[in-house]
Amino acid sequence: MRNHLVLFVAAVTVVAATPAFADLQNVTVGGAIRIRGNWYSSEAAPDSLFARNPLIQSPWARSLRPLGNPFSGLRWGAQPGSPAVWGGVDWDEDGPSDAWVEQRTTLSVKADFTDEVSALIALDSYDVWGEDFRSNYFTGVDGRANTGDDVEVYQAYIEANEMFGYPLRLRIGRQELLFGSGWLVGPNDTAALYYGTSFDAIRATYATDMFTVDAVWAKLVESGPVEEDGDVDLYALYGSYLGLEDISIDAYWIWVRDATARGATYSRIVGGWIEDLLDVDDYDVTNLHTIGLRGAGALGAFDFEAEAAYQFGDADAVSNVFFQGAGISPYGADDTDWDNWACNIEVGYTFDIAYEPRVYLGLAYFGGEDNRDVNFWNWLGAVACPFWSMDESVSFNRLFSNWEYSEFLANTDLSNVWVARGGVSVCPTENIEVLLAVSYFETLEAYHITWPAYFLLGNRVTWFAPLSFIDQEVDDELGWEIGLYVLYDYSEDLSFEVGYAHFFTGDAFDPVGTGHFINGNGLLFNGGTSDDDADYVYFETKLCF
């Protein structure tokens, strides 16, 4: 951290001395301090041994070979058909609550030069109170105070405007990206766990009074010399028509190309020639294309936000997640495609009376599928064919969304669900806003829990695995959430916010151990050891300068 501060001071010094070389016109120093205290009741606390039970989490465990080791293919860790990470909360009041205070500090310097040239350098640090700090009051020696440099270069780019005499801006370097309202690409600064997201990118913007067009290339992963073509890149075109007063109409295309090498899951044992002969375990480059339309603005007292997107392309990265189905075949289906729709709609109306009350209604839809259930023929094929592969489950990918629909269910990766929302906000004074919000959540493609897990409530005894094609479909009602939030703008720079939310669990979490794959863009399981309601309280203050 000390080294980063020295570099930052040096950068400021260099910028201040720049006039001798680049005719510096203006230097602006800015930043923000954001502090948020979070408290989750025990029902919403993470991590439960029961919730990570593979018999509960992975229906493919019920396709175990009926002969031999009944625990074949089961292990704590990556499970066939369901990635190892548990994505939900515990929903159980018999446990500890969870509380922490998080703080994000940013500091930036922007230098404006002649000829429409500028540069920005921004550092940030995300910390949790009580960590990375000298807190050992016994001896004064605390290893947590030396956890490494956690001050990062969050943004560092060069910007040139009016290039070639046209209204063209070019920005090169690490930078935030925000498309529209941030429904698919944003800076990750919403609600709790606001780490911030920036991209190493080149962005060209052509802007007139009638329209703007952005072209972006960002490097998401660099594999280096290990692999000739093993990187992950993002390409985007985003256009906005501004010819209507107070209304923006947007159209976009976002392409994520993932060339990371995947496969060879079995070649270490029997040799890759069998895979080549049977054309299995052949995962090509992943291409995720997202095309969409968006309209937003105001018409008199009405305001609206509407966006719809369709995803298509080769989902080989998802296919590879589903390898080692039931511990029998090491192969995943290598012909998976994205074919999902999503939409987000919100309409509000502000009354021209005291307190300026605004009411709104919203609907969100994220297409998904859950093909983890096993019928008799799936089960028989898995037993009989050593090269059998399971059906994959592909849901809409939220990319780098800045929208959070629930304080409990997920952060910005909720998928395979539809959400109905509504609420009312009032302004008792010029500086205070109060919001009451209500949301209803329901999964689209239900999870089928295996017969022994359903009746034995997660017992790891798998002697009934031969009957694993007998299952029970989980109810699709996730539950209701209600929240009350108060925002106080003390000044133009300083604000305070407090909020309370309560989640009423639905039948999806009853009986014990049930749930759905709705987290991690539909790849992570949400279900715990009970179906108790949960509470969340937070207090936040933010200073911008």
N, C-alpha and C positions, 0 to 999 in steps of 0.2 A: 504493500500500500504506500509506503514511504517513497519507493522508487517511482510509482505512478504520479505521486504528488510533485516530485522533483521534475518529472517530465512535463507535467501540466504547467508548472511555474515557468519552466524553460520555454514552453510553447507560447505562453502569454508574453514573455520577454521578447521572443522572436517576432511575434505579431506586432508588438509595440515598436520594434525597431524597423519594421518593414518599409515605412515610407521612403527610406533611402533607396529602395529597390523597386517598389511597386506602387508608389503614390497612394498610400493608404488614406482612405477618407474617413472611416468610422470603425470603432471597435465597441462591441456590445457584450457585456458579461451578464449571463443569466443562469437560471437553475431552478431547482425545486426541492423541497423537503416534504416527503409524504410519510406519515406515521399512522399505522392502523393496528388497533388491538382487536383480536378475534377470540370469540368463545363459542365452542360447539358443545352441546350437551352430549352425554355419554352415548345416546342413540346415534349421533352423527360422528362419533369418533372413528378414526380409521383403524384398519388392521384387526383381523379376527382370524384365529386358527380355523374356526368352522367355515368362515366365508371363503377361505382359500382351499377348502377341501376339494380335491379334483373330482370326486364323485358328484359334488354339487356343481362345480364350475364347468365341467366338461362332459357333455352328453356322450362324447365319443368314448369315454371310459367304459360305457356299457357295451361296446363292441369287442370287449376283450375275448381273446381266444378261449373257448370253453374248456380246453384241455391245457394242462401245464400250470405255470405259476399264475394264480388268480390276480396278482398285482403286476403282471406284465404290462409295461408301458406306463405305469403310474409312478409318479415321483413328485416331490415338492419342487416346483419350478415350472418350466414351460410344459404346458399340457396340450395334447393334440386337439386342435380345433379351438383352443382358447388360450391366448397368450398368458404367461404366468402372472402378470401384474393384475392385482385385484383393483378394480376401478371405482368401487363404490364405498359406502359407509356401512356401519355395523347394524344400525336399526335396533340396537339392544340397550335397554336402560341399565343392565347389570354390568357396568364397566366404567372406566374413568372418562371424565370429560376431557376436552382438548382445548387448550388456550395458548396463544402466543401473540407477541407484538412484532410486527414487521415494519421495516423502514427502508425506503428507497431514497437515495440522495443523488441528485444530478447537478452537474456544474458544466457550463458551456461558455465558449468564447466564439463570437462571430466577427469576422473582419470583412469589411466592404472596401473594395478597391475601385479604381476607375475602370472604364470600359466594361461595366456591368459584370464584374468578376468579384466573387466573394468566396469565403471559406468558413467552415464551421468545425469546431472540435468540441465534443461533449463526452464527459466522463460520468459514469454512474456506479453506484454500489448498492446492492440489495443485501440487507442483513436482518437477522432475527435477534431481538434483544436478549442479552445474556450469553450469546455466542460470539466467538471472535473478539473476546474482550477479557481484560485482566480481572477475573471475578473470583479468584481463589483468595479468600480472606485469611486462610490459615498461614500460608507461607508467602503469598504474593507471587508464586510461580504458577503459571497456568498455561498449559499447552494449547488451549483453545485460543489464546491470544496470538498464536503464530500459525494460523491455518492457511497461510499463503496469501497471495495478492488477490483480493476480491474487488478491487477497483478496476473497471474495464473501460476500454475505449468504446463507448456506446454509439457515437456517431463521429465521423471524420470524413468530410467530403469537400470537393471543390465544385463551385457552381458558376456557370457562365450563362448570361442572358443575352437576348437579341443577337443570336449567332447568325452570321451571314446576312445580317440586315433583316431577319425575319423574327417573328415573335416565338422564337425557339429557345428553350432553356435546356441545358445539359448539366446533369448532376452526377458526379463520379465519386464513388467511395461508399463507406458504411453509412447507412441512412435508414430512417423510419419509412415505412410504406403504409399508406392509408388509402384504400379504394372505397369510394362511396362512404357508407356509414361504418365500414370496417366489418361487415357481415362475414366476409371471407378472408380479407387481408387487413390487418390492423396492428397497432403497436403493443397490444397486450397490456393495457393499463386499466382494465375494468375489475372492480370488486377486489376480492382477496387474491393473494399470490400474484401481485402485479410486477412480475420480473422485468417486463419491457422486452420488446422484440425489434431488432434492427437487422438490416440485410446488407451484405456486401454486394453492391449493385451499381449498374449504370442506368440512369433514367433520363429519357428525353421527353420533354413536354412542349407541345405546340398549342398555344393558347390565344384565342381571339375573344371578342365580346360575344360571339355566337356559339362557340364550341371550344372544347379542349380535347387533345388526344395525348395519351401517355403510352410510351413504349419502354418496357423494363426488361432487363436481364439481370438475374441475381444468382450468385453462386451459393447454394445451400450446403453442399458437402464437397470438399476437395480431397480426393483419394491420394494425390501426389504421385510419385513415381512407381508406386506399388502396382498400379493398374492403369493401362493406357486410357481406357474409357470407363471409369468407375465413379464418376462424379454424379451429384444431384444438382440440377439447375432448374430455375424458375424463369419462365418467359411470360410476358403479359402485354396485352393491348387493352387500354381502357379509354373509352371515349364518352364525352358528355356533351349533350346539346343544351345550350343555355338561352335559346331564343324565346322561351316562354317566361313571363315575369314570375319570379319566386318559385319556379319549378325547374328541376333538373331531370333530364332523361338520359340514362346511361346504358351503354352496351359494352360487353367485355368478353375477352378470351384469356384464360389463364392455363398455362401448360407447365406441369411439373414432370421433368424427365429424370428418372432414377435409373442409372446404369450400374448400380452396385451389383457385384457378382453374387449370384445366389444359385444353389443347387449342390450337386455332388454329395447328397445326403447319404448315399448308400455305396458309392464307388470305393470307399476305403475298405469295404468288406468284400464285395463280389467283383469289383472292377467296373470302370465306367463303360466298358464295351457293351454290357447288358443294357444299360440305360440308353446308350445310343441306338442299339438295335431295336428296342421297344419304344423309342422316342418318349421317354419319361424323364422326369427330373430336369427338364430343359426350360429354365426360367429366363425369358428374354428381358429386354429393357422394359421397365415400367413407364407407361405414358399415361398420365392423368390429365385429361382435358376438361376444362370447365368453361361453359359458355353461359352467359346470363344477361338479363335485362333488369334495369332498376328505374323506378320513378319515385321522386321525393319532392316535397315542397309544401306550399300552403295555398288554399283557396278560401279567402275570407277568414272565417273563424275555424275552418277545417284545416288540419294538417295531416299528411299521410306519408307513409314509407312502405314501398312495395318492391320486392325483389324476388326473382325466380331464376334458378340455375339448373342446368343439366350437366351431368358428368358422364364421360365415356372414355374409353381407352383400355389399354392392356394393364390388368391388375395383377401382374405376376408377383409383385412384392407381397400382396395379400395371399396369393396362392401358397407362397413359400411359408407363410405363417401356419398354414394348415397341414404341414408335412408331419410324418410319423403318426398317421391316423390310427388311434386305438392301439398303438404299439405293435401293429402287424405290418403295415406298409409304411416305408419311410418316405413315400411320395405324396405330394400335394397335387391337385389339379393344376396343370400348367397352361390352361387356356381360359383363365378367368378374365372377365371384363367388368369395367364399371358401366353401369346402366341405371343411374339413379337421378331422381329429381329432388329438388328442395325449394322451399319458398319461405318468405317472411313478409307478413303484412301487418301494418298497424295504422289505424285511423283514429284521430283525436279531434275533439271539439272544445274550444275555449270559450266560456261564457263571459260576456262583457258586463260583469257585475262585480260587486265587492269580493275580494279574495281571488278573483280571476280563476275560478275552478275550471279544470280541464279533465274531461273524461276520455278514456281511450279503450279500444278493443284491438286485440291482436291475435294472429294465428301464425304458427310456424310448423313446417313439415320438413322432415329429413328422411328421405327414402332409405330403407334398409331391408335386410333379409337375414334369416337365421335358418340355415340348412343343417344344423348340427344334430337334428333328430335322426334316429336310425330305425328304418322299417325292417321287416324280416329279410327282404332281399338284399338290402345293404349289409345287414349283419352276416348273411350267408356268404355274400361276395367277399367280405373282409376276411372271413375265415378260409375261404377256398382259394383265393387268388393272392399270391405274394406281391403282385404289382398293383393291387387295388389302391385307389386314392379316394379320399372323401370329397364331398361337395363343399365348396367354399362358401363363405358368407361375406358379401360385400355390401357395405352401407355407404351413404354419402359422406365424403371426406370434408370436414369443416376447414381444412387448410390452416390458415393463421387467423382464425376468427377473433374478433374483439367483442362478440356478443355472448353474454352469459344469461341463460334463461332460468337458472335455479341456483340457490345458495347451497344446495345439498347434493343434487344428483350428479353433477359434473361441473367442470369449469367451462371451457369453450369447445369441448369435444363431444357434446351430447349428440347422438344420432340414433337412427332407427326409432324415432319417436315423432309424435305430433303434440303440439302445445297450444292450448287456448289461454289467452291472457286478457286481463282487463284491470282497470283501476281508475283512481281519481286523485288529482293533485290540487292543492290550494296554496295560496300565498298570503298568510295572515298579515305579513308586513312586506316591505320592499325587499328585505334581505333574507327572509325565511320562506322555505318551500317544504310542504309536507305531502308525502306520497303514500297512498294505500294501494297495494298491488295484490292481485289474486291470479294464480295460474293453475291450470289442470294439465297433467301429463299422462300420456298413454303410449305404450309401445306399439309399433307397427307389426313386426314379425315376432311372434311369441316364442319363447324358449320352451323346449320339451324336456322336463326333468326325467331322469331315468327311473325305472320301476323300483329297483332296490333303494336308490337314494330317496325317492319320494316316500316310501313306506318305512324305511329305516332311519329317516331324518339325518342322513349324512354319515351313517356308520360306514367305515371303510371296508367292512366285510363285503367281498365281491363274489361270493359263491353263487349269487343269483345272476351273475353276468350273462349266462346263456340265454336268459329271458330279457336281455337288455333292450330288445325292440319293443317291449311293453313299456309305455311311458305315459306321462301325464302333462298336458299342455298347461303352462302357467297362465294365470289370468293376466290380461294386458293392462289393467288399471294400475298405474304407478302411484298416483296420489294427487293431493292438492297442496298448494303452498300459498301462504299469505304473508305479506311483509309490510311493515310500517317504517318509513324512512323520513328523517328530518335533516334538511340541509340549511346551514346558516352561513351566509357570506358576511363575515365580520368586516371585511374590506375588499377592495379589488384584488388584493394579493392573498389574503388569508381566509380560509373557510374551515368550518367544522361540520361533521356529519355523524349521525348516530342512526342505527337501524336494528330492527328486530324481525326475525322471520321464523315461522313455524311450518313444519311439513307434516301433513296428515298422510300416513302411508296407506296405499291402496292394497287391493287383494293380490297384487303381484308379489308381495313379500309375505303372503300367508298361504300355505303353512311355512314353517321355519325352513330356511335354506333355499327358498325359491327366489327368483329375480329374473333379470334379463341382461342381454348383452347390448348395452346402450352407451357405455362409456368408451373412450378411446376410439371414437368414430365407429362404434358398433363392434369393436373387437375385444372389449374388456367387459367383465361381468360386474353387475351391481346387485348384490344380495348379501344379507348378513345372517346373524344368528337369531333374529326375532323380527317383529313387525311393529315396533314401538315408534310413536311419533318423535320428532326431533325439533330442537330449538337452536337458534343462532343469534348472537348479539355481537355488534361491533361498534367501535368508536374510531373516527378518523379525523385527522387534521392535515391540512395541506397548505403549504406556503410556496407561492411562485413569485419569482422576481426576474 
